């Protein structure tokens, strides 16, 4: 399995990415703690060693990049858009289906043709069809729906608005929403990614030159054709600059497991990840923790280089420390230089 960064924009929301095939097809690609990373290990954790450290670090990065991008990802896919353009504002996914007074409360189920091909069925309940109100919800069932955004979507997605302050149409608002995915699948080219589970997000665009997003979820299953990645009890925050260089400052913590890892792992951004729009991270550290104090780390040196470190015996010293390119870390058959550095 290969992962790589192909960050793009859905206006101000960062869409992170992964490459899930050897042909380089590009896919899609903060906080409550989950226990005490590095402390007593709950049962079921993997023991991180020289054989699995890189794989677990890659899975952790996939979890970090994907969960932090979900609200923007939904906007980018154009789910439920029947007007010719998704509301291109932060959290615009909440605004779909609330345009031009199309719906009254309650509404549906009603079937619509997608802009390019396929259909979707929408239902829900809204207080005012011209705006967003706390308590509003909408459910979309998608059938090979191509909205002209480059994605074809299937499955179902429900959006619940828990609270709203301000006016989304003005772009100055704070909104708390819950997204619930049921076999929700998006395909771009030959790459497919699927989600099942819950993802909550609070989006605050009231500050000048910044959108703040806090997010989290209890359980989210992510399938990218080659693996099933489970992310549990995750939470994070993201601060996105709305002017150049459009940096995203990201913090996240959670627990993950996947079909290619024997056991689970805790992950945390020990130092905030700084991710300029369309580039690899330029700063930050993320760590994974396993059984018996085992620990691995990726420390960003630049948008080209990272330092991969492993403490397999739980001694608080990294037995391996290798500087490699992002490309090597995410997509290459990486062989670590296993020598005792004595570093902390």
Helices and strands as residue ranges (DSSP letters): E 8-10, E 13-15, H 53-68, H 70-77, G 92-94, E 107-113, E 117-125, E 137-146, E 152-167, G 168-170, E 172-188, E 191-204, E 210-223, E 228-241, E 247-258, E 265-276, E 281-289, G 291-293, E 295-300, E 305-311, E 318-325, H 326-331, E 338-343
